């Protein structure tokens, strides 16, 4: 993976705020509660996600599937253009 792309994506994830996450979700037709958004941010940011860590990405995807089953398929469809970074 290109190290510049990797760092840009990691930086975007680290800097994502609660308000931004909820706003982005709503724009895409995903209704997140504040509690769900907080839980999701905690999964992504603590410890900080490195998209190059394939084991962590796999665990994160599994955790998302378990914790957000009603949002998982929609979220994965939205991430389709970036899927090659998350495999």
PyMOL commands that set and color helices and strands:
alter all, ss='L'
color gray80, all
select helices_A, chain A and resi 3-15+18-27+34-45+54-67+69-78+80-86
alter helices_A, ss='H'
color red, helices_A
deselect
rebuild
show_as cartoon
